[in-house]
Amino acid sequence: MSAAREMLRDTARAVFAEAATAGMAPVEEAGFALLLVPEAEGGFGGDWGDVNAVLQIAGVLVPDLPIAELIAPDGLQPAATVSLMAGAMGQALALSIEHVNTRQQFGRPLGKFQAVQQSLAAMA
């Protein structure tokens, strides 16, 4: 991953953490709407990899905010929504794994049962 994309991801995490309580204002102020606008036109000059990275973070931290509509051009919002969903589903998987490794049944963690492992593998 490039250094620029990593900085973008760090910025997105910070902005979306604030947006979780403050709504869309921090997201709009951060300029995410300019993510796909070329640098020559005053934008970030990002690509769809950058958009995907930002939207996956949004799917984890602020899934209810209309981030896809802000970033993606008209007609491409369904593709952007897929990235949001991928982020949310990744978080759901992480929470599920944490739960089955913490929860005990019959003297051992649920994550040690093959049926649970198979369900998590299918989810992944």
C-alpha positions in Angstrom: 0.0 0.0 0.0 1.3 3.4 -0.9 2.2 6.0 1.7 -0.4 8.4 0.3 -3.2 5.7 0.6 -2.1 4.9 4.2 -2.3 8.6 5.1 -5.7 8.8 3.4 -6.9 5.8 5.4 -5.6 7.4 8.7 -7.4 10.6 7.8 -10.6 8.7 7.0 -10.5 6.9 10.3 -10.1 10.2 12.2 -12.8 12.0 10.2 -15.3 9.2 10.4 -14.7 8.7 14.1 -15.7 12.4 14.5 -18.6 12.0 12.1 -20.0 9.2 14.2 -21.3 11.8 16.6 -21.3 15.0 14.5 -22.9 13.7 11.3 -21.8 14.6 7.7 -20.2 18.0 8.5 -16.7 16.7 9.2 -16.8 14.4 6.2 -17.8 17.3 3.9 -15.2 19.6 5.5 -12.5 17.0 5.0 -13.1 17.2 1.2 -13.8 13.5 0.5 -16.1 14.7 -2.3 -12.9 15.7 -4.2 -11.4 12.2 -3.9 -11.8 11.3 -7.6 -11.3 14.9 -8.9 -8.0 15.3 -10.7 -5.3 17.4 -9.0 -5.2 19.8 -11.9 -8.8 20.6 -11.1 -8.3 21.1 -7.4 -9.1 17.6 -6.2 -7.2 14.8 -4.5 -6.5 13.0 -7.8 -7.3 9.6 -6.3 -8.3 6.4 -8.0 -10.9 3.7 -7.2 -8.5 2.0 -4.9 -8.5 5.1 -2.7 -12.3 5.3 -2.9 -12.6 1.6 -1.9 -10.2 2.1 1.0 -12.2 5.1 2.3 -15.6 3.5 1.8 -14.6 0.3 3.6 -13.5 2.4 6.6 -16.8 4.3 6.4 -18.7 0.9 6.3 -17.1 0.1 9.7 -17.3 3.4 11.5 -20.3 5.2 9.9 -22.4 2.8 7.9 -25.5 4.9 8.2 -24.1 8.1 6.7 -24.4 8.6 2.9 -20.7 8.6 2.2 -21.1 6.7 -1.1 -23.3 9.4 -2.5 -20.8 12.1 -1.5 -17.7 10.4 -3.1 -19.0 8.5 -6.1 -20.2 10.2 -9.3 -23.8 9.7 -10.3 -24.4 6.2 -11.8 -21.5 4.7 -9.9 -23.0 4.8 -6.4 -24.1 1.2 -6.4 -20.4 0.2 -6.9 -19.5 2.5 -4.0 -22.2 1.0 -1.8 -20.6 -2.5 -2.4 -17.3 -1.1 -0.8 -19.3 0.2 2.2 -21.0 -3.2 2.6 -17.6 -5.0 2.3 -16.3 -2.8 5.2 -19.3 -3.5 7.3 -19.2 -7.2 6.6 -15.5 -7.3 7.5 -16.3 -5.7 10.8 -19.1 -8.2 11.4 -16.7 -11.1 10.8 -14.1 -9.6 13.1 -16.7 -9.2 15.9 -17.9 -12.7 15.3 -14.4 -14.1 15.6 -13.8 -12.1 18.8 -17.1 -13.4 20.2 -16.5 -17.1 19.5 -13.0 -16.9 20.9 -14.2 -15.3 24.1 -17.5 -17.2 24.7 -17.0 -20.5 26.5 -19.3 -23.6 26.2 -18.6 -27.0 27.6 -15.3 -25.8 29.0 -13.8 -24.4 25.8 -14.1 -21.4 23.5 -16.9 -21.7 20.9 -14.2 -21.0 18.3 -12.7 -24.5 18.9 -15.9 -26.2 17.6 -15.6 -27.4 14.0 -19.1 -26.4 13.1 -18.5 -22.8 14.3 -15.2 -22.7 12.5 -16.9 -23.8 9.3 -19.6 -21.1 9.7 -16.9 -18.4 10.1 -15.0 -19.7 7.1 -18.1 -19.5 5.0 -18.8 -16.0 6.2 -15.2 -15.0 5.4 
